[in-house]
Amino acid sequence: MEDYKVLLRSIPAATVSLFIVSVIMMNLLANKELISLPYLALDCGFVVSWVSFLCQDMICKRFGAKASIKISILALAVNLAVSLCFWACSLTPGMWGAYYDTGMIEVNTALNATIGGTWYVVLGSSLAMLVSAVVNSTLNQSLGRMLKKNNFASFAFRSYVSTGVGQFIDNLVFAIVVSHTFFGWTWVQVLMCSLTGAVAELLCEVFLSPVGYKVVRSWERENVGAEYLKRHATA
């Protein structure tokens, strides 16, 4: 627990906050379909899904894989707490504002179902995030140890490869647990949608990875997280 405290003091709060908010938004926006084709399925969570992976890559570059995984677990715990809160609120007898605009009880029922969530979707997304975070962070650090230069090309290589694999694993686990089990997806759909979705999500990170690299370099110049790094250098 003390190590967690030191880590949270070391990583800039803006990065941790962005990470957690992106996870919460991703799971809430996942309720709305964005693209639905035979071999490409994206929900609106796609808009922010790449943010959590970029944050993982930034944290991993500066603080290591274990730190990235720990923050991922924190984000997962907060998201589960928020999901529980949403579910409890969906059970209250009051009406949503949209009901008074339409006068239709079906609108209120639909909003309760959307906000309250479904247990197997929450389970699938949580399991997918946990597995993909471990894979992404571990692979990112392993690739980083193979690279000698500390430049954008090295950051991009380790980030793009680990994120591509991590996003595929994330999509695959969710598709197996939820889409295949409860929605009847074929195995071809599971594999193809996991792959095409990962490519689409990776392209989003590629676009903003230069920003992530500049942030990490500023951490290195300003010696951000020295307490945590020193603690683990002597461990």
KEKE-3310 file (N, C-alpha, C; in steps of 0.2 Angstrom, whole numbers, plus 5000, padded with zeros to 4 digits):
npx = (5004:5010:5019:5010:5005:5016:5018:5006:5009:5019:5016:5010:4995:4986:4988:4984:4971:4965:4967:4958:4946:4944:4943:4930:4922:4923:4917:4904:4900:4901:4888:4882:4880:4892:4898:4893:4897:4899:4912:4918:4916:4912:4909:4904:4913:4925:4930:4937:4944:4957:4964:4967:4976:4987:4990:4994:5006:5014:5016:5022:5034:5041:5039:5039:5032:5026:5021:5012:5003:4997:4991:4982:4974:4969:4961:4952:4945:4940:4931:4922:4916:4910:4901:4893:4887:4880:4871:4864:4858:4849:4839:4831:4815:4813:4811:4819:4826:4823:4811:4801:4802:4797:4786:4785:4785:4793:4805:4811:4813:4822:4833:4836:4840:4851:4860:4861:4867:4873:4876:4885:4891:4898:4907:4914:4920:4928:4936:4943:4950:4959:4967:4972:4979:4989:4996:4999:5007:5018:5023:5027:5037:5046:5050:5055:5067:5075:5078:5090:5091:5084:5073:5060:5056:5060:5051:5039:5039:5039:5027:5017:5018:5015:5003:4995:4994:4989:4977:4970:4970:4961:4949:4947:4945:4934:4925:4924:4919:4907:4901:4902:4897:4884:4878:4879:4889:4899:4915:4923:4918:4922:4936:4939:4933:4939:4952:4951:4945:4956:4966:4960:4958:4972:4977:4972:4979:4992:4991:4991:5002:5014:5012:5011:5024:5031:5027:5031:5045:5046:5044:5055:5065:5062:5063:5052:5044:5054:5055:5048:5055:5068:5065:5062:5074:5083:5077)
npy = (4994:5006:5008:5010:5023:5031:5030:5036:5049:5052:5051:5063:5071:5074:5065:5053:5056:5058:5046:5038:5044:5042:5028:5027:5034:5027:5015:5019:5025:5014:5009:5014:5011:5013:5009:4996:4982:4967:4963:4972:4980:4994:5003:5018:5020:5018:5031:5036:5025:5023:5032:5028:5018:5025:5033:5022:5018:5030:5030:5018:5020:5029:5025:5011:4994:4988:4999:5005:4994:4994:5007:5005:4995:5003:5012:5003:4999:5011:5013:5002:5005:5017:5011:5003:5013:5020:5009:5008:5020:5019:5011:5019:5027:5039:5050:5052:5067:5067:5060:5069:5077:5070:5062:5049:5033:5023:5029:5032:5020:5014:5023:5020:5006:5008:5016:5009:4997:4981:4966:4956:4963:4973:4964:4958:4969:4973:4962:4961:4973:4972:4960:4965:4976:4971:4963:4974:4983:4975:4970:4982:4987:4976:4977:4990:4988:4982:4992:5004:5018:5034:5041:5048:5038:5026:5026:5027:5014:5004:5008:5007:4994:4987:4992:4989:4975:4974:4981:4972:4960:4965:4968:4955:4947:4953:4951:4937:4934:4942:4946:4933:4924:4929:4936:4928:4929:4923:4913:4918:4931:4936:4935:4943:4956:4959:4961:4971:4981:4984:4989:5001:5008:5008:5017:5029:5032:5033:5045:5054:5051:5058:5069:5062:5058:5069:5074:5064:5065:5078:5075:5067:5077:5085:5077:5070:5060:5055:5050:5038:5031:5030:5023:5010:5008:5004:4994)
npz = (5000:5004:4993:4983:4987:4986:4972:4967:4971:4963:4949:4938:4942:4932:4922:4928:4931:4918:4913:4921:4919:4905:4905:4912:4903:4892:4894:4897:4885:4877:4876:4865:4848:4835:4822:4813:4805:4795:4797:4805:4820:4829:4844:4852:4862:4857:4853:4864:4868:4865:4873:4886:4883:4878:4889:4897:4890:4892:4905:4907:4900:4908:4922:4922:4919:4930:4937:4928:4927:4940:4940:4931:4937:4947:4940:4935:4946:4951:4940:4942:4954:4950:4941:4949:4957:4946:4943:4955:4956:4945:4949:4957:4960:4953:4939:4923:4915:4902:4901:4904:4893:4883:4888:4888:4895:4891:4887:4899:4905:4896:4898:4911:4909:4901:4909:4920:4916:4911:4919:4913:4903:4910:4917:4906:4900:4911:4913:4901:4901:4911:4908:4895:4899:4907:4897:4887:4895:4900:4888:4882:4890:4889:4875:4876:4883:4874:4865:4862:4860:4866:4859:4849:4839:4845:4856:4849:4842:4853:4858:4848:4844:4856:4860:4849:4850:4863:4862:4853:4861:4871:4864:4859:4871:4876:4866:4866:4879:4880:4866:4859:4868:4873:4862:4851:4841:4828:4827:4817:4816:4829:4829:4817:4820:4831:4827:4816:4824:4833:4824:4820:4832:4836:4826:4830:4842:4836:4829:4840:4847:4847:4855:4868:4869:4870:4882:4891:4889:4895:4908:4911:4910:4920:4931:4936:4947:4954:4967:4967:4958:4963:4974:4969:4962:4972:4977)
capx = (5000:5014:5021:5004:5005:5022:5017:5001:5012:5024:5014:5006:4988:4982:4988:4980:4964:4964:4967:4952:4940:4944:4940:4923:4918:4923:4912:4897:4899:4900:4881:4880:4884:4895:4899:4891:4898:4900:4919:4920:4910:4914:4904:4906:4918:4931:4932:4941:4947:4965:4967:4969:4982:4992:4992:4998:5012:5017:5017:5027:5040:5044:5039:5039:5026:5022:5017:5007:4997:4994:4986:4976:4969:4965:4956:4947:4942:4935:4925:4917:4913:4905:4896:4889:4883:4875:4866:4860:4853:4844:4834:4827:4809:4812:4811:4825:4824:4821:4804:4797:4802:4793:4780:4785:4789:4799:4812:4814:4815:4828:4839:4838:4844:4858:4864:4862:4872:4872:4882:4890:4895:4903:4912:4918:4924:4933:4941:4946:4954:4964:4971:4975:4984:4995:4999:5002:5013:5023:5026:5030:5043:5051:5052:5059:5074:5078:5080:5096:5090:5079:5070:5053:5056:5059:5044:5033:5039:5037:5020:5013:5017:5012:4996:4991:4993:4985:4970:4968:4968:4956:4944:4946:4942:4927:4921:4923:4915:4901:4898:4901:4893:4877:4875:4879:4894:4903:4922:4926:4917:4925:4943:4940:4931:4944:4958:4950:4944:4962:4969:4956:4960:4979:4978:4970:4985:4997:4990:4993:5008:5020:5010:5012:5031:5034:5025:5036:5052:5046:5044:5062:5069:5060:5064:5046:5043:5061:5054:5046:5061:5073:5063:5063:5081:5086:5073)
capy = (5000:5012:5009:5013:5030:5034:5030:5041:5055:5053:5052:5069:5069:5075:5059:5048:5058:5057:5038:5035:5047:5039:5022:5027:5036:5021:5010:5022:5026:5008:5007:5016:5008:5018:5006:4989:4979:4960:4961:4978:4983:4999:5007:5025:5020:5019:5038:5037:5019:5023:5037:5024:5014:5030:5034:5016:5018:5035:5028:5013:5023:5033:5022:5004:4990:4987:5005:5005:4989:4997:5012:5002:4992:5008:5014:4998:4999:5017:5012:4997:5009:5021:5007:5001:5019:5021:5004:5010:5026:5017:5008:5024:5028:5045:5050:5055:5073:5065:5058:5075:5080:5065:5059:5041:5029:5019:5032:5032:5013:5013:5026:5016:5000:5010:5019:5004:4993:4974:4962:4952:4968:4975:4958:4957:4974:4973:4956:4963:4978:4969:4956:4969:4981:4967:4962:4980:4986:4970:4970:4988:4987:4972:4980:4996:4986:4980:4998:5008:5025:5037:5046:5047:5032:5021:5027:5025:5007:5000:5010:5005:4986:4984:4995:4985:4968:4975:4982:4966:4956:4969:4967:4948:4945:4956:4948:4930:4934:4945:4945:4926:4920:4932:4939:4924:4930:4917:4914:4922:4938:4937:4937:4949:4962:4961:4963:4977:4986:4985:4993:5007:5011:5010:5023:5035:5033:5035:5052:5059:5049:5063:5073:5058:5057:5076:5074:5059:5069:5083:5071:5065:5083:5088:5072:5069:5053:5053:5046:5031:5028:5029:5017:5004:5007:5001:4988)
capz = (5000:5004:4986:4979:4989:4983:4965:4966:4972:4958:4943:4938:4943:4926:4918:4931:4930:4911:4912:4924:4915:4899:4906:4913:4897:4887:4896:4896:4878:4874:4875:4859:4842:4830:4816:4813:4798:4796:4800:4809:4824:4834:4848:4853:4867:4852:4853:4869:4871:4864:4878:4891:4881:4877:4896:4900:4887:4895:4912:4907:4898:4914:4928:4921:4918:4936:4939:4923:4929:4946:4939:4927:4942:4951:4935:4934:4953:4951:4935:4945:4959:4946:4938:4955:4958:4941:4944:4961:4954:4940:4953:4961:4957:4950:4931:4920:4912:4895:4901:4904:4886:4878:4891:4886:4900:4888:4887:4906:4906:4892:4901:4917:4907:4898:4914:4925:4913:4911:4923:4909:4899:4915:4918:4900:4899:4916:4912:4895:4902:4916:4904:4890:4903:4909:4891:4885:4899:4900:4881:4881:4894:4886:4869:4878:4885:4868:4861:4865:4859:4869:4855:4847:4835:4850:4860:4844:4841:4858:4860:4843:4844:4862:4859:4844:4853:4869:4859:4850:4867:4874:4860:4859:4877:4877:4861:4868:4885:4879:4860:4857:4872:4874:4856:4845:4836:4826:4829:4812:4818:4835:4827:4813:4823:4836:4823:4813:4829:4836:4819:4820:4838:4835:4822:4834:4846:4832:4828:4846:4851:4848:4861:4873:4869:4873:4890:4895:4889:4900:4915:4912:4911:4926:4936:4939:4950:4957:4974:4966:4954:4968:4979:4965:4960:4977:4980)
cpx = (5004:5017:5016:5004:5010:5021:5012:5004:5017:5022:5009:4999:4984:4982:4984:4973:4961:4963:4960:4946:4939:4941:4932:4919:4918:4918:4905:4896:4898:4893:4879:4884:4886:4895:4897:4891:4899:4907:4922:4915:4914:4908:4907:4912:4925:4934:4937:4945:4955:4968:4970:4976:4988:4995:4996:5005:5017:5020:5023:5034:5044:5045:5039:5032:5022:5018:5011:5001:4994:4989:4980:4971:4966:4960:4950:4942:4937:4929:4920:4913:4908:4899:4891:4884:4878:4869:4861:4855:4848:4839:4829:4821:4808:4812:4817:4822:4820:4813:4799:4797:4797:4787:4780:4789:4794:4805:4815:4817:4822:4834:4841:4842:4851:4863:4866:4867:4869:4878:4887:4894:4900:4909:4916:4923:4930:4939:4946:4952:4960:4969:4975:4980:4990:4999:5003:5008:5019:5027:5030:5037:5048:5054:5057:5066:5078:5081:5085:5094:5084:5076:5063:5052:5055:5053:5039:5033:5037:5029:5015:5012:5013:5004:4992:4989:4988:4978:4966:4965:4962:4949:4942:4943:4935:4922:4919:4918:4908:4898:4897:4896:4885:4874:4876:4884:4898:4911:4925:4925:4921:4933:4944:4938:4936:4950:4957:4949:4951:4966:4966:4958:4968:4980:4976:4976:4991:4997:4992:4999:5013:5018:5012:5020:5034:5032:5030:5043:5052:5047:5052:5066:5068:5061:5058:5046:5050:5060:5053:5052:5066:5071:5064:5070:5085:5083:5076)
cpy = (5006:5013:5012:5021:5034:5035:5035:5048:5057:5054:5058:5067:5070:5069:5054:5049:5057:5050:5036:5038:5044:5032:5022:5029:5031:5016:5012:5023:5020:5005:5009:5014:5014:5015:4998:4985:4972:4959:4968:4981:4988:5002:5014:5025:5020:5026:5039:5031:5019:5028:5033:5020:5019:5032:5028:5017:5024:5033:5023:5015:5026:5029:5014:5001:4989:4993:5006:5000:4992:5002:5010:4998:4997:5011:5009:4998:5005:5016:5007:5001:5014:5017:5005:5007:5020:5015:5006:5015:5024:5013:5012:5025:5034:5044:5054:5062:5072:5063:5064:5079:5076:5063:5052:5038:5025:5022:5032:5025:5012:5017:5022:5010:5002:5012:5013:4998:4985:4970:4959:4957:4971:4970:4958:4962:4975:4968:4958:4968:4976:4965:4960:4974:4977:4965:4968:4982:4981:4970:4976:4989:4982:4974:4986:4994:4983:4986:5002:5016:5028:5042:5044:5040:5026:5020:5025:5017:5003:5002:5007:4997:4984:4986:4990:4978:4969:4976:4976:4961:4959:4967:4959:4945:4947:4952:4941:4930:4936:4943:4938:4923:4922:4934:4934:4925:4924:4918:4918:4930:4940:4939:4943:4955:4964:4964:4970:4983:4988:4990:5000:5011:5013:5016:5029:5037:5036:5043:5057:5056:5054:5068:5069:5058:5064:5076:5070:5062:5074:5080:5070:5071:5086:5083:5070:5061:5051:5049:5039:5027:5026:5023:5011:5003:5003:4995:4981)
cpz = (5000:4997:4982:4981:4986:4975:4963:4967:4967:4951:4943:4938:4937:4922:4921:4930:4923:4910:4915:4921:4909:4899:4907:4907:4892:4888:4896:4889:4874:4872:4868:4853:4837:4823:4817:4806:4800:4799:4803:4813:4829:4838:4849:4858:4863:4852:4858:4871:4870:4869:4883:4889:4880:4884:4899:4897:4890:4901:4912:4905:4904:4920:4928:4921:4924:4938:4934:4925:4935:4945:4935:4932:4946:4946:4935:4941:4953:4946:4938:4950:4955:4943:4943:4957:4953:4942:4950:4959:4949:4943:4957:4957:4953:4942:4929:4916:4905:4895:4901:4897:4882:4881:4890:4892:4898:4888:4894:4907:4902:4895:4907:4915:4904:4904:4919:4923:4914:4914:4918:4904:4904:4916:4912:4899:4905:4915:4906:4897:4906:4912:4899:4893:4905:4902:4888:4888:4899:4893:4880:4884:4891:4880:4871:4880:4879:4864:4865:4865:4863:4865:4853:4843:4840:4854:4855:4843:4846:4860:4855:4843:4850:4862:4854:4847:4859:4867:4856:4856:4870:4870:4860:4865:4878:4872:4863:4874:4883:4872:4857:4861:4873:4867:4850:4840:4834:4827:4824:4814:4824:4833:4822:4816:4828:4833:4820:4818:4832:4831:4820:4826:4839:4831:4825:4839:4842:4830:4834:4850:4852:4854:4868:4874:4872:4880:4894:4895:4894:4907:4916:4913:4918:4932:4939:4941:4952:4963:4972:4962:4958:4972:4975:4962:4965:4980:4978)
residu = (MET:GLU:ASP:TYR:LYS:VAL:LEU:LEU:ARG:SER:ILE:PRO:ALA:ALA:THR:VAL:SER:LEU:PHE:ILE:VAL:SER:VAL:ILE:MET:MET:ASN:LEU:LEU:ALA:ASN:LYS:GLU:LEU:ILE:SER:LEU:PRO:TYR:LEU:ALA:LEU:ASP:CYS:GLY:PHE:VAL:VAL:SER:TRP:VAL:SER:PHE:LEU:CYS:GLN:ASP:MET:ILE:CYS:LYS:ARG:PHE:GLY:ALA:LYS:ALA:SER:ILE:LYS:ILE:SER:ILE:LEU:ALA:LEU:ALA:VAL:ASN:LEU:ALA:VAL:SER:LEU:CYS:PHE:TRP:ALA:CYS:SER:LEU:THR:PRO:GLY:MET:TRP:GLY:ALA:TYR:TYR:ASP:THR:GLY:MET:ILE:GLU:VAL:ASN:THR:ALA:LEU:ASN:ALA:THR:ILE:GLY:GLY:THR:TRP:TYR:VAL:VAL:LEU:GLY:SER:SER:LEU:ALA:MET:LEU:VAL:SER:ALA:VAL:VAL:ASN:SER:THR:LEU:ASN:GLN:SER:LEU:GLY:ARG:MET:LEU:LYS:LYS:ASN:ASN:PHE:ALA:SER:PHE:ALA:PHE:ARG:SER:TYR:VAL:SER:THR:GLY:VAL:GLY:GLN:PHE:ILE:ASP:ASN:LEU:VAL:PHE:ALA:ILE:VAL:VAL:SER:HIS:THR:PHE:PHE:GLY:TRP:THR:TRP:VAL:GLN:VAL:LEU:MET:CYS:SER:LEU:THR:GLY:ALA:VAL:ALA:GLU:LEU:LEU:CYS:GLU:VAL:PHE:LEU:SER:PRO:VAL:GLY:TYR:LYS:VAL:VAL:ARG:SER:TRP:GLU:ARG:GLU:ASN:VAL:GLY:ALA:GLU:TYR:LEU:LYS:ARG:HIS:ALA:THR:ALA)
# end
